[in-house]
Amino acid sequence: MKLREFPVNDYALLLGGTSISALHFLPGQYVHVTGITKGKGCPGTPAFGGELCLCTVTPKLLLELPRTMLAMAKGDIFVSDMKQAFVGKNFSNAYSLLRSLKLEANSLFHWNSKITSYFKKRDVDSARKLFDEMPHKNVVTWNCMISGYIRNGMIREARQVFDSMPIKNVISWTAMLSGYAKNGRLDEARALFDLVQRKNVACWNSMISGYVNCGRIEEGRALFDAMPVKNDVSWAMMIEGYFRYGAVNDAESLFNKASSKSLLLCNAMLAGYGENGSVDKSYDLFMRMVERDVASWTCMIRCFMGVGEVERAKRLFDEMPEKDTVAWTAVIKGYLDHKRIESARELFDKMPHKDVVAWNTMLSGCVHNGKVEDAHDLFMKMPERNVISWNLMLWGYIQQDDITTARKFFEGIPMKDETSWNTLISGYQTEEALVLYVKMLSDGLKPDQSTLTSVISVCGILALQSWGKAMHVFVFKIGCENDNMVMSSMISMYSRCGFINDASLIFKTMHNHDTAAWNAMLVAQAHHCSAEEALNLFRCMTHVGCQPDHVTFLVLLTACAHSGLITDAWKYFKLMERWKLTPKPQHYACMVDLLGRSGLVAEAFELVNQLPVDHPVYTWQTLLSACSIHANYDLGDVIAEKILGYQPCDVGMSVLQSNIYSARGMWRDAAHIRTKLKQSQLKKELGCSWIDINGTVSCFSYNDKSHIRSEDIYKELEGLSLIIEEVG
């Protein structure tokens, strides 16, 4: 058998009776051309160090030519030309053909990398333009387009590319399947999954992951049980899913069935126990583990931190044989979560190597604990910042209601992402939020769940029905009609705009009702003075097994307050304990409002004093207003002193106290308060109302004549006043 060598990188092409096969070798490997055996050190074989061997072999030695290489070449034409060159012993022509294949492969690699780069920068149009201009594409090119579209939330475009592919490999199927699953479109994902001819483990895992992440744990388990071959990721995914939904016993049962208790599975159990507060079980498993890695120790540290055993977590951290940045960051975050900012900063300063995640963790702790100035100092010292760093600082300014600084800071963000825009939009409760939303779209960014909920919420607050309906259409257009958070905000929007029937229709057509959806509908009923409907809705909510939260009971108490249902209010206030919920100041304030409206001022005062912590000032303000209405002036004096102790310059309360003095005939005291307000140049902020007519919003306030048709409006108002007087 004649052997000829050519220096064409590290591919070996072997010619059989009727076809060509290819095998990829690494430099320094050998190939035996007289049989199916190949390997290093075979006698009589030439060194393969990066060279190409062409030879005649029997059909038994044929190896499958990867489809990607055939696509890179010119398919059957290339194979035919290679055969002719080889059979005719025209090796120089074979070499030229292979050289052109090599050049084309390099070109494709460059173009595919460019496509991926465009998608990472969210420059979808440039990626598509390059794809369309490419003279040759391989399966990797098509897969880059599918993955890129999915990464940018463009599922429909990804499916169009997938359907147009001339040749699909398992990566193509898995990418498309994963895209559907991650976006909650499980029916489409399952339909695609069932079409896959040769499913590998990654394909099965993608479908199971979709079921688990969307709460369809039983369907995920059924698919898991049907898997012909499982890997550690399959087992860990199901175990994590059970823990996520509180099914600790099921997670333990599955773990016990695993034939191999690998490190990955043990770490999944440690993390799951930690998330569910089972610190004793977690530590018991940790101590029984034959092998531990840094992730094992870190899981245990997080477990201790999660149940408030901070010192125990720190001792374990000190005992770690090897620490990485993740372990250091876990302890720092634990300190920050328990408001031990000084301890966190001290450990942060001792950290030998800080990555951007560690910096952002410290930055986030400062922001969420209200220390925005410290966060700013930290931000300025950062050697490297990513978009998360900028977004954290932006969120800090929004939390401080410093919208001016936030806007200026936003403009300076070098690479804004959806979170940057969402954070700024959330800081506005005015039409400026809608202006920002339009600009976000014009900059080519796609709105996500947070964007849509913020904008729809503003539409409801401003009662912009036309905008709200436009957002409703847009939600369906981009396929977010199954997103519970978005649809819950839609319910609230229609309710605020006065369309309770539309709100009810959306609620009824939702596939899955989570707590947020039930709460949105409860709020709608409560705000439309439908206390009985709200209470009936709550009974339906608990009947179907949905867990109420603090918001649920706040809405129920509000509904009772608006309808004067004192007995029902006390019933639901006490029912919170049964659901393991501790009443918050807002719940106490709601009860105070109800009792105050009903004239039970002394009982309301007694309830306020039962709270173990100081009440927010608005609770006392509510009680003072009740004292004014029901002429309980002695108690009003006591409450007024408390309020002025909290907020000595509160304009609204000063005016209310002045009115109380006037009602009691204490004219000198009333005049003193008003003189004090005038000297301090403080004025009570006027309330206003607005109406949306054909997309134009008109605002009105007391004695306002700024409207372009104010003269006609006041004439109409006088006419209405006369009609009202006539009917008594």
PEGI-V919444 format. One record per pair of residues at least 4 apart in sequence whose ideal C-beta (glycine too) atoms are under 8 Angstrom apart, sorted by the first residue. I is the first residue (numbers start at 1). J is the second residue. D is the distance in whole Angstrom. If there is no record, write none. Layout:
[[I	J	D] [I	J	D]]
This chain:
[[1	33	6] [1	34	6] [1	55	6] [1	56	7] [2	55	7] [2	56	8] [3	33	7] [3	46	7] [3	53	6] [3	55	5] [4	53	7] [4	54	5] [4	55	7] [4	91	6] [5	46	7] [5	51	5] [5	52	7] [5	53	6] [6	51	7] [6	52	4] [6	53	8] [6	54	7] [6	91	7] [6	94	8] [6	95	5] [6	98	7] [7	50	7] [7	51	5] [7	52	7] [8	51	7] [8	52	4] [8	95	7] [8	98	5] [8	99	6] [8	102	6] [9	50	6] [9	52	7] [9	102	6] [10	24	7] [10	25	5] [10	26	7] [10	27	6] [10	48	8] [10	50	5] [10	51	8] [10	52	8] [11	22	6] [11	23	8] [11	24	6] [11	25	8] [11	52	6] [11	98	8] [12	22	7] [12	23	5] [12	24	8] [12	25	6] [12	31	6] [12	48	7] [12	52	6] [12	53	5] [13	20	6] [13	21	7] [13	22	6] [13	52	7] [13	54	6] [13	82	7] [13	98	7] [14	20	7] [14	21	5] [14	22	8] [14	23	7] [14	33	8] [14	54	8] [14	55	7] [14	57	5] [14	61	6] [14	62	7] [14	63	7] [15	20	6] [15	54	7] [15	55	7] [15	56	6] [15	57	7] [15	82	7] [15	83	7] [15	86	5] [16	20	7] [16	21	7] [16	57	6] [16	58	7] [16	59	5] [16	61	7] [16	62	5] [17	58	8] [17	59	5] [18	59	8] [19	62	7] [19	65	8] [19	79	7] [20	65	6] [20	79	5] [20	82	6] [20	83	7] [21	62	5] [21	63	4] [21	64	6] [21	65	5] [22	63	7] [22	65	5] [22	66	6] [22	69	6] [23	31	8] [23	38	8] [23	63	5] [25	29	5] [25	31	7] [25	48	6] [27	48	8] [27	49	5] [27	50	5] [28	40	8] [28	47	8] [28	48	7] [28	49	6] [29	39	8] [29	40	6] [29	48	5] [30	38	7] [30	39	7] [30	40	6] [30	41	7] [30	42	5] [30	45	4] [30	46	7] [30	47	7] [30	48	5] [31	38	5] [31	42	8] [31	45	6] [31	48	6] [31	53	6] [32	37	5] [32	38	6] [32	39	7] [32	42	4] [32	44	8] [32	45	5] [33	45	8] [33	53	7] [33	55	5] [33	57	6] [33	61	8] [35	61	7] [36	60	6] [36	61	6] [37	42	7] [38	42	7] [46	51	8] [46	53	7] [47	51	8] [48	53	7] [52	98	6] [54	86	6] [54	91	7] [54	94	6] [56	86	8] [57	61	4] [57	62	7] [65	69	6] [65	70	6] [66	70	7] [67	71	6] [67	139	6] [67	167	5] [67	169	7] [68	72	6] [68	138	5] [68	139	5] [68	140	6] [68	169	8] [69	73	6] [69	101	8] [69	105	8] [70	75	6] [70	78	8] [70	79	8] [71	75	7] [71	136	8] [71	137	7] [71	138	4] [71	139	6] [71	166	8] [71	167	6] [72	101	7] [72	104	6] [72	105	5] [72	108	6] [72	136	7] [72	138	5] [73	78	4] [73	79	8] [73	101	5] [73	104	7] [74	78	4] [75	79	7] [76	80	6] [77	81	6] [78	82	6] [78	97	7] [78	101	7] [79	83	6] [80	84	7] [81	85	6] [81	93	8] [81	97	6] [82	86	6] [82	94	6] [82	97	6] [83	87	6] [84	88	6] [84	90	8] [85	90	4] [85	91	7] [85	93	4] [85	94	4] [85	97	7] [86	90	8] [86	91	8] [86	94	6] [90	94	7] [91	95	6] [92	96	7] [93	97	7] [94	98	6] [95	99	6] [96	100	7] [97	101	7] [98	102	6] [99	103	7] [100	104	6] [101	105	6] [102	106	7] [103	107	6] [104	108	6] [104	136	6] [105	109	6] [106	110	7] [107	111	6] [108	112	6] [108	134	8] [108	136	7] [108	137	8] [108	138	6] [108	140	7] [108	141	7] [109	113	6] [110	114	6] [111	115	7] [111	130	7] [111	134	6] [111	141	7] [112	116	7] [112	138	8] [112	140	5] [112	141	5] [112	144	5] [113	117	6] [114	118	7] [114	130	6] [115	119	7] [115	127	5] [115	130	6] [115	131	6] [115	141	7] [115	144	5] [115	145	7] [115	148	7] [116	120	6] [116	144	5] [116	147	8] [116	148	7] [117	121	7] [118	123	4] [118	124	7] [118	126	5] [118	127	4] [118	130	7] [118	148	7] [119	123	7] [119	124	7] [119	127	5] [119	144	8] [119	147	8] [119	148	3] [119	149	8] [119	151	6] [119	152	6] [120	151	8] [122	152	6] [122	444	7] [122	445	7] [123	127	6] [123	444	8] [124	128	6] [124	148	7] [124	149	7] [124	152	6] [124	154	7] [124	444	8] [125	129	6] [125	444	8] [126	130	6] [127	131	6] [127	145	7] [127	148	6] [128	132	6] [128	145	8] [129	133	6] [130	134	7] [131	137	7] [131	141	7] [131	145	6] [134	141	7] [137	141	4] [137	142	6] [138	142	8] [139	143	6] [139	165	7] [139	167	6] [139	168	7] [139	169	5] [139	171	8] [139	172	7] [140	144	6] [141	145	7] [142	146	7] [142	161	6] [142	162	8] [142	165	5] [142	168	8] [142	172	7] [143	147	6] [143	169	8] [143	171	5] [143	172	5] [143	175	6] [144	148	6] [145	149	6] [145	158	8] [145	161	5] [146	150	6] [146	158	5] [146	161	5] [146	162	6] [146	172	6] [146	175	5] [146	176	6] [146	179	7] [147	151	6] [147	175	5] [148	152	7] [149	154	4] [149	155	7] [149	157	5] [149	158	4] [149	161	7] [149	179	8] [150	154	7] [150	155	7] [150	158	5] [150	175	7] [150	176	8] [150	178	7] [150	179	4] [150	182	8] [152	446	7] [153	183	7] [153	446	5] [153	448	7] [154	158	6] [154	446	8] [155	159	6] [155	179	6] [155	180	7] [155	183	6] [155	185	7] [155	479	7] [156	160	7] [156	479	7] [157	161	7] [158	162	6] [158	175	8] [158	176	6] [158	179	6] [159	163	6] [159	176	7] [160	164	6] [161	165	7] [162	168	7] [162	172	6] [162	176	5] [165	172	6] [168	172	4] [168	173	6] [169	173	8] [170	174	6] [170	196	8] [170	198	7] [170	199	8] [170	200	5] [170	202	7] [170	203	6] [171	175	6] [172	176	7] [173	177	6] [173	192	7] [173	195	8] [173	196	5] [173	203	6] [174	178	6] [174	200	7] [174	202	5] [174	203	5] [174	206	6] [175	179	6] [176	180	7] [176	192	6] [177	181	6] [177	189	6] [177	192	5] [177	193	6] [177	196	7] [177	203	6] [177	206	5] [177	207	6] [177	210	8] [178	182	6] [178	206	4] [178	209	8] [178	210	8] [179	183	7] [180	185	5] [180	186	7] [180	188	5] [180	189	4] [180	192	6] [180	210	7] [181	185	8] [181	186	6] [181	189	4] [181	206	6] [181	207	6] [181	209	6] [181	210	3] [181	211	8] [181	213	7] [181	214	8] [182	209	8] [182	210	7] [182	213	7] [183	479	8] [184	210	8] [184	214	5] [184	482	6] [184	483	8] [185	189	6] [185	479	8] [185	482	8] [186	190	6] [186	210	5] [186	211	7] [186	214	6] [186	216	7] [187	191	7] [188	192	6] [189	193	6] [189	206	8] [189	207	6] [189	210	5] [190	194	6] [190	207	7] [191	195	7] [192	196	7] [193	199	7] [193	203	7] [193	207	5] [196	203	6] [199	203	4] [199	204	6] [200	204	8] [201	205	6] [201	227	8] [201	229	6] [201	230	7] [201	231	5] [201	233	8] [201	234	7] [202	206	6] [203	207	7] [204	208	6] [204	223	7] [204	227	5] [204	234	7] [205	209	6] [205	231	8] [205	233	6] [205	234	6] [205	237	6] [206	210	7] [207	211	7] [207	223	6] [208	212	6] [208	220	5] [208	223	5] [208	224	6] [208	227	8] [208	234	7] [208	237	6] [208	238	7] [209	213	6] [209	220	8] [209	237	6] [210	214	6] [211	216	4] [211	217	7] [211	219	5] [211	220	3] [211	223	7] [212	216	8] [212	217	6] [212	220	4] [212	237	6] [212	238	7] [212	240	8] [212	241	4] [212	244	8] [213	241	8] [215	245	7] [215	512	8] [216	220	6] [217	221	6] [217	241	5] [217	242	7] [217	245	6] [217	247	7] [218	222	7] [219	223	7] [220	224	6] [220	238	7] [220	241	6] [221	225	6] [221	238	6] [222	226	7] [223	227	7] [224	230	7] [224	234	6] [224	238	5] [227	234	6] [230	234	4] [230	235	6] [231	235	8] [232	236	6] [232	260	8] [232	262	5] [232	264	5] [232	265	6] [233	237	6] [233	264	7] [234	238	7] [235	239	6] [235	254	7] [235	255	8] [235	258	5] [235	265	6] [235	268	8] [236	240	6] [236	264	5] [236	265	6] [236	268	4] [237	241	6] [238	242	7] [238	254	6] [239	243	7] [239	251	5] [239	254	6] [239	255	6] [239	265	7] [239	268	5] [239	269	6] [239	272	6] [240	244	6] [240	268	5] [240	271	7] [240	272	6] [241	245	7] [242	247	4] [242	248	7] [242	250	4] [242	251	4] [242	254	7] [242	272	7] [243	247	7] [243	248	7] [243	251	5] [243	268	8] [243	271	8] [243	272	3] [243	273	8] [243	275	6] [243	276	6] [244	272	8] [244	275	7] [246	276	7] [247	251	6] [248	252	6] [248	272	7] [248	273	8] [248	276	6] [248	278	7] [249	253	6] [250	254	6] [251	255	6] [251	269	7] [251	272	6] [252	256	6] [252	269	8] [253	257	7] [254	258	7] [255	261	7] [255	265	6] [255	269	6] [258	262	8] [258	265	6] [260	265	8] [261	265	6] [261	266	6] [262	266	7] [263	267	6] [263	289	8] [263	291	6] [263	292	8] [263	293	6] [263	296	7] [264	268	6] [265	269	7] [266	270	6] [266	285	7] [266	289	5] [266	296	7] [267	271	6] [267	293	8] [267	295	5] [267	296	6] [267	299	6] [268	272	6] [269	273	6] [269	282	8] [269	285	6] [270	274	6] [270	282	5] [270	285	6] [270	286	6] [270	296	6] [270	299	4] [270	300	6] [270	303	7] [271	275	6] [271	299	5] [271	302	7] [271	303	8] [272	276	6] [273	278	4] [273	279	7] [273	281	5] [273	282	4] [273	285	7] [273	303	6] [274	278	8] [274	279	7] [274	282	6] [274	299	6] [274	300	8] [274	302	5] [274	303	3] [274	306	5] [275	306	7] [277	306	7] [277	307	6] [278	282	6] [279	283	6] [279	303	5] [279	304	7] [279	306	8] [279	307	5] [279	309	7] [280	284	6] [281	285	6] [282	286	6] [282	299	8] [282	300	6] [282	303	5] [283	287	6] [283	300	7] [283	303	7] [284	288	7] [285	289	7] [286	292	7] [286	296	7] [286	299	8] [286	300	5] [289	296	6] [292	296	4] [292	297	6] [293	297	8] [294	298	6] [294	320	7] [294	322	6] [294	323	7] [294	324	5] [294	326	7] [294	327	6] [295	299	6] [295	326	8] [296	300	7] [297	301	6] [297	316	7] [297	317	8] [297	320	5] [297	327	6] [298	302	6] [298	326	6] [298	327	5] [298	330	5] [299	303	6] [300	304	7] [300	316	6] [301	305	6] [301	313	5] [301	316	6] [301	317	6] [301	327	7] [301	330	5] [301	331	6] [301	334	7] [302	306	6] [302	313	8] [302	330	5] [302	334	7] [303	307	7] [304	309	4] [304	310	7] [304	312	5] [304	313	4] [304	316	7] [304	334	8] [305	309	7] [305	310	6] [305	313	5] [305	330	7] [305	331	8] [305	333	8] [305	334	3] [305	337	7] [305	338	8] [308	338	7] [309	313	6] [310	314	6] [310	334	6] [310	335	7] [310	338	6] [310	340	7] [311	315	6] [312	316	7] [313	317	6] [313	331	7] [313	334	6] [314	318	7] [314	331	6] [315	319	7] [316	320	7] [317	323	7] [317	327	7] [317	331	5] [320	327	6] [323	327	5] [323	328	6] [324	328	7] [325	329	6] [325	351	8] [325	353	6] [325	354	7] [325	355	5] [325	357	7] [325	358	6] [326	330	6] [326	357	8] [327	331	7] [328	332	6] [328	347	7] [328	351	5] [328	358	7] [329	333	6] [329	357	6] [329	358	5] [329	361	5] [330	334	6] [331	335	7] [331	347	6] [332	336	6] [332	344	5] [332	347	6] [332	348	5] [332	351	8] [332	358	7] [332	361	6] [332	362	6] [332	365	8] [333	337	6] [333	344	8] [333	361	5] [333	365	7] [334	338	7] [335	340	4] [335	341	7] [335	343	5] [335	344	4] [335	347	7] [335	365	8] [336	340	7] [336	341	6] [336	344	5] [336	361	7] [336	362	7] [336	364	7] [336	365	3] [336	368	8] [336	369	7] [337	365	8] [339	369	6] [340	344	6] [341	345	6] [341	365	6] [341	366	7] [341	369	6] [341	371	7] [341	374	8] [342	346	6] [343	347	6] [344	348	6] [344	362	7] [344	365	6] [345	349	6] [345	362	7] [346	350	7] [347	351	7] [348	354	7] [348	358	7] [348	362	5] [351	358	6] [354	358	4] [354	359	6] [355	359	7] [356	360	6] [356	382	8] [356	384	5] [356	385	7] [356	386	5] [356	388	8] [356	389	7] [357	361	6] [358	362	7] [359	363	6] [359	378	7] [359	382	5] [359	384	8] [359	385	8] [359	389	7] [360	364	6] [360	386	8] [360	388	5] [360	389	6] [360	392	6] [361	365	7] [362	366	7] [362	378	6] [363	367	6] [363	375	5] [363	378	5] [363	379	6] [363	382	8] [363	389	6] [363	392	5] [363	393	7] [364	368	6] [364	392	5] [365	369	6] [366	371	4] [366	372	7] [366	374	5] [366	375	4] [366	378	6] [366	396	8] [367	371	8] [367	372	6] [367	375	5] [367	392	5] [367	393	7] [367	395	6] [367	396	4] [367	399	7] [370	399	7] [370	400	8] [371	375	6] [372	376	6] [372	396	4] [372	397	7] [372	399	7] [372	400	6] [373	377	7] [374	378	6] [375	379	6] [375	392	7] [375	393	6] [375	396	5] [376	380	7] [376	393	7] [376	396	8] [377	381	7] [378	382	7] [379	385	7] [379	389	7] [379	393	5] [382	389	6] [385	389	4] [385	390	6] [386	390	8] [387	391	6] [387	413	7] [387	415	6] [387	416	7] [387	417	5] [387	419	7] [387	420	7] [388	392	6] [388	419	8] [389	393	7] [390	394	6] [390	409	8] [390	413	5] [390	414	8] [390	420	7] [391	395	6] [391	413	8] [391	417	8] [391	419	5] [391	420	6] [391	423	6] [392	396	7] [393	397	7] [393	409	6] [394	398	6] [394	406	6] [394	409	6] [394	410	6] [394	413	7] [394	420	7] [394	423	5] [394	424	7] [395	399	6] [395	423	5] [396	400	7] [397	402	5] [397	403	8] [397	405	5] [397	406	4] [397	409	6] [398	402	8] [398	403	7] [398	406	5] [398	423	6] [398	424	7] [398	426	7] [398	427	4] [402	406	6] [403	407	6] [403	427	5] [403	428	7] [404	408	7] [405	409	6] [406	410	6] [406	424	6] [406	427	6] [407	411	7] [407	424	7] [408	412	7] [409	413	7] [410	416	7] [410	420	7] [410	424	5] [413	420	6] [416	420	4] [416	421	6] [416	443	8] [416	445	8] [417	421	8] [417	445	7] [418	422	6] [418	440	8] [418	445	6] [418	446	7] [418	447	7] [418	448	5] [418	450	7] [418	451	7] [419	423	6] [419	450	8] [420	424	7] [421	425	6] [421	436	7] [421	437	8] [421	440	4] [421	445	6] [421	451	7] [422	426	6] [422	448	7] [422	450	4] [422	451	5] [422	454	6] [423	427	7] [424	428	7] [424	436	6] [425	433	5] [425	436	5] [425	437	6] [425	440	8] [425	451	7] [425	454	5] [425	455	7] [425	458	8] [426	433	8] [426	450	8] [426	454	5] [428	432	5] [428	433	4] [428	436	7] [428	458	7] [429	433	7] [429	458	6] [429	461	6] [430	458	8] [430	462	7] [431	435	6] [431	458	8] [431	462	7] [431	697	7] [432	436	6] [433	437	6] [433	454	7] [433	455	6] [433	458	4] [434	438	7] [434	455	7] [434	458	6] [434	459	8] [434	464	8] [434	467	6] [435	439	7] [436	440	6] [437	441	7] [437	447	7] [437	451	7] [437	455	5] [438	442	6] [439	443	6] [440	445	5] [440	447	7] [440	451	7] [441	445	7] [441	447	7] [446	478	8] [447	451	4] [447	452	6] [447	455	7] [447	478	8] [448	452	7] [449	453	6] [449	480	7] [449	483	6] [449	485	5] [449	486	6] [450	454	6] [451	455	6] [452	456	6] [452	471	7] [452	475	6] [452	480	6] [452	483	8] [452	486	5] [452	489	7] [453	457	6] [453	485	6] [453	486	6] [453	488	8] [453	489	4] [454	458	7] [455	459	7] [455	471	6] [456	460	7] [456	468	7] [456	471	5] [456	486	7] [456	489	4] [456	490	6] [456	492	8] [456	493	5] [457	461	6] [457	489	5] [457	492	7] [457	493	7] [458	462	6] [458	464	8] [459	464	5] [459	465	8] [459	467	5] [459	468	4] [459	471	6] [459	493	5] [459	497	8] [460	468	7] [460	489	8] [460	492	5] [460	493	4] [460	494	8] [460	495	7] [460	496	4] [460	497	6] [461	496	7] [462	690	7] [462	692	7] [462	697	7] [463	496	6] [463	497	5] [463	498	8] [463	690	7] [463	691	7] [463	692	6] [464	468	6] [464	497	8] [464	692	5] [464	697	7] [465	469	6] [465	497	5] [465	499	7] [465	692	6] [466	470	7] [466	692	6] [466	694	7] [466	695	5] [467	471	6] [467	692	8] [467	695	8] [468	472	6] [468	490	8] [468	493	5] [468	494	7] [468	497	6] [469	473	7] [470	474	6] [471	475	6] [471	490	8] [471	493	8] [472	476	7] [472	490	6] [473	477	6] [474	478	6] [475	480	5] [475	481	6] [475	483	8] [475	486	6] [475	487	8] [475	490	7] [476	480	8] [476	481	5] [480	486	5] [481	486	8] [481	487	7] [482	487	8] [482	511	6] [483	487	6] [484	488	6] [484	510	7] [484	512	6] [484	513	8] [484	514	5] [484	516	6] [484	517	5] [485	489	7] [485	516	6] [486	490	7] [487	491	7] [487	506	6] [487	510	6] [487	517	7] [488	492	7] [488	516	5] [488	517	5] [488	519	7] [488	520	4] [489	493	6] [489	520	7] [490	494	7] [490	506	6] [491	495	6] [491	503	5] [491	506	5] [491	507	6] [491	517	7] [491	520	4] [491	521	6] [491	524	6] [492	496	6] [492	503	8] [492	520	5] [492	523	6] [492	524	7] [493	497	6] [494	499	4] [494	500	7] [494	502	4] [494	503	4] [494	506	7] [494	524	8] [495	499	7] [495	500	6] [495	503	4] [495	520	8] [495	523	7] [495	524	4] [495	527	6] [495	528	7] [496	527	8] [499	503	6] [500	504	6] [500	524	6] [500	525	8] [500	528	5] [500	530	8] [501	505	6] [502	506	7] [503	507	7] [503	520	8] [503	521	7] [503	524	5] [504	508	6] [504	521	7] [504	524	7] [505	509	6] [506	510	7] [507	513	7] [507	517	7] [507	520	7] [507	521	5] [510	517	6] [512	517	8] [513	517	5] [513	518	6] [513	541	8] [513	544	7] [513	546	7] [514	518	7] [514	546	7] [515	519	6] [515	546	6] [515	547	6] [515	548	7] [515	549	6] [515	551	8] [515	552	7] [516	520	6] [517	521	7] [518	522	6] [518	537	7] [518	538	8] [518	541	5] [518	546	6] [518	548	8] [518	552	7] [519	523	6] [519	549	7] [519	551	5] [519	552	6] [519	555	6] [520	524	7] [521	525	7] [521	537	6] [522	526	6] [522	534	5] [522	537	6] [522	538	7] [522	541	8] [522	552	7] [522	555	4] [522	556	7] [522	559	8] [523	527	6] [523	555	5] [524	528	6] [525	530	4] [525	531	8] [525	533	5] [525	534	4] [525	537	6] [525	559	7] [526	530	7] [526	531	7] [526	534	5] [526	555	5] [526	556	8] [526	558	5] [526	559	4] [526	562	7] [529	562	6] [529	563	7] [530	534	6] [530	559	8] [531	535	6] [531	559	4] [531	560	6] [531	562	7] [531	563	4] [531	565	6] [531	568	8] [532	536	6] [532	563	8] [533	537	6] [534	538	7] [534	555	7] [534	556	7] [534	559	4] [535	539	7] [535	556	7] [535	559	7] [535	568	7] [536	540	7] [537	541	6] [538	542	7] [538	548	7] [538	552	7] [538	556	6] [539	543	6] [540	544	7] [541	546	5] [541	548	7] [541	552	7] [542	546	7] [542	548	7] [547	579	7] [548	552	4] [548	553	6] [548	579	6] [548	581	8] [549	553	8] [549	581	7] [550	554	6] [550	581	6] [550	584	6] [550	586	8] [550	587	7] [551	555	6] [552	556	7] [553	557	6] [553	572	6] [553	573	8] [553	575	7] [553	576	5] [553	581	7] [553	583	8] [553	587	6] [554	558	6] [554	584	8] [554	586	6] [554	587	6] [554	590	6] [555	559	6] [556	560	6] [556	569	8] [556	572	5] [557	561	6] [557	569	6] [557	572	6] [557	573	6] [557	587	6] [557	590	4] [557	591	6] [557	594	7] [558	562	6] [558	590	6] [559	563	6] [559	565	8] [560	564	8] [560	565	4] [560	566	7] [560	568	5] [560	569	4] [560	572	7] [560	594	6] [561	569	7] [561	590	6] [561	591	8] [561	593	5] [561	594	4] [561	597	7] [564	594	7] [564	597	7] [564	598	6] [565	569	6] [566	570	7] [566	594	6] [566	595	7] [566	598	6] [566	600	8] [567	571	6] [568	572	6] [569	573	6] [569	590	8] [569	591	6] [569	594	5] [570	574	6] [570	591	8] [571	575	6] [572	576	7] [573	583	7] [573	587	7] [573	591	6] [575	579	7] [576	581	4] [576	582	7] [576	583	6] [576	587	7] [577	581	7] [577	582	8] [583	587	4] [583	588	6] [584	588	8] [585	589	6] [585	611	7] [585	613	8] [585	615	6] [585	616	5] [585	619	6] [586	590	6] [587	591	7] [588	592	6] [588	607	6] [588	608	7] [588	610	8] [588	611	6] [588	615	7] [588	619	6] [589	593	6] [589	615	7] [589	616	7] [589	618	6] [589	619	4] [589	622	6] [590	594	7] [591	595	6] [591	604	7] [591	607	6] [592	596	6] [592	604	5] [592	607	6] [592	608	6] [592	619	6] [592	622	5] [592	623	6] [592	626	8] [593	597	6] [593	622	5] [593	626	8] [594	598	6] [595	600	4] [595	601	7] [595	603	5] [595	604	4] [595	607	7] [595	626	8] [596	600	7] [596	601	6] [596	604	5] [596	622	6] [596	623	6] [596	625	7] [596	626	3] [596	627	8] [596	629	8] [596	630	8] [597	626	7] [599	626	8] [599	630	5] [600	604	6] [601	605	6] [601	623	7] [601	626	5] [601	627	6] [601	630	6] [601	632	5] [601	635	6] [602	606	6] [602	632	8] [602	635	7] [603	607	7] [604	608	7] [604	623	6] [604	626	7] [605	609	7] [605	623	6] [605	635	6] [605	639	8] [606	610	7] [608	615	6] [608	619	6] [608	620	7] [608	623	6] [611	615	6] [615	619	4] [615	620	6] [617	621	6] [617	643	6] [617	646	4] [617	647	6] [617	650	8] [618	622	6] [619	623	7] [620	624	6] [620	639	5] [620	642	5] [620	643	5] [620	646	7] [621	625	7] [621	643	6] [621	650	8] [621	652	7] [621	653	6] [621	656	8] [622	626	7] [623	627	7] [623	639	5] [624	628	7] [624	636	6] [624	639	5] [624	640	6] [624	643	6] [624	653	7] [624	656	6] [624	657	8] [625	629	7] [625	656	6] [626	630	6] [626	632	8] [627	631	8] [627	632	4] [627	633	7] [627	635	5] [627	636	4] [627	639	6] [627	660	7] [628	636	6] [628	656	6] [628	659	7] [628	660	5] [628	663	7] [631	663	7] [632	636	6] [633	637	7] [633	660	6] [633	663	8] [633	664	5] [634	638	7] [635	639	6] [636	640	6] [636	657	8] [636	660	6] [637	641	7] [638	642	7] [639	643	6] [640	644	6] [640	653	7] [640	657	5] [640	660	8] [641	645	6] [642	646	7] [643	647	6] [643	650	7] [643	653	5] [644	648	5] [644	650	8] [644	653	7] [646	650	8] [647	653	7] [649	654	8] [649	680	7] [649	682	6] [650	654	6] [651	655	6] [651	677	7] [651	682	5] [651	683	7] [651	684	5] [651	685	7] [652	656	6] [652	684	6] [653	657	6] [654	658	6] [654	673	5] [654	676	7] [654	677	6] [654	682	8] [655	659	7] [655	673	8] [655	677	8] [655	684	6] [656	660	7] [657	661	7] [657	673	6] [658	662	6] [658	670	5] [658	673	4] [658	674	6] [659	663	6] [659	670	8] [660	664	6] [661	666	4] [661	667	7] [661	669	4] [661	670	4] [661	673	7] [662	666	7] [662	667	7] [662	670	5] [666	670	6] [667	671	6] [668	672	6] [669	673	7] [670	674	7] [671	675	6] [672	676	6] [673	677	7] [674	678	6] [675	679	6] [676	680	6] [677	682	5] [677	683	8] [686	701	5] [686	702	5] [687	701	7] [687	702	7] [688	699	5] [688	700	6] [688	701	4] [688	704	8] [689	699	7] [689	700	5] [689	701	8] [690	697	5] [690	698	6] [690	699	4] [690	700	7] [691	697	7] [691	698	6] [692	696	7] [692	697	5] [693	698	7] [698	707	6] [700	704	5] [700	707	7] [704	710	7] [705	710	4] [705	714	8] [706	710	7] [707	713	6] [709	713	6] [710	714	6] [711	715	7] [712	716	6] [713	717	6] [714	718	6] [715	719	7] [716	720	6] [717	721	6] [718	722	7] [719	723	7] [720	724	6] [721	725	6] [722	726	6] [723	727	7]]
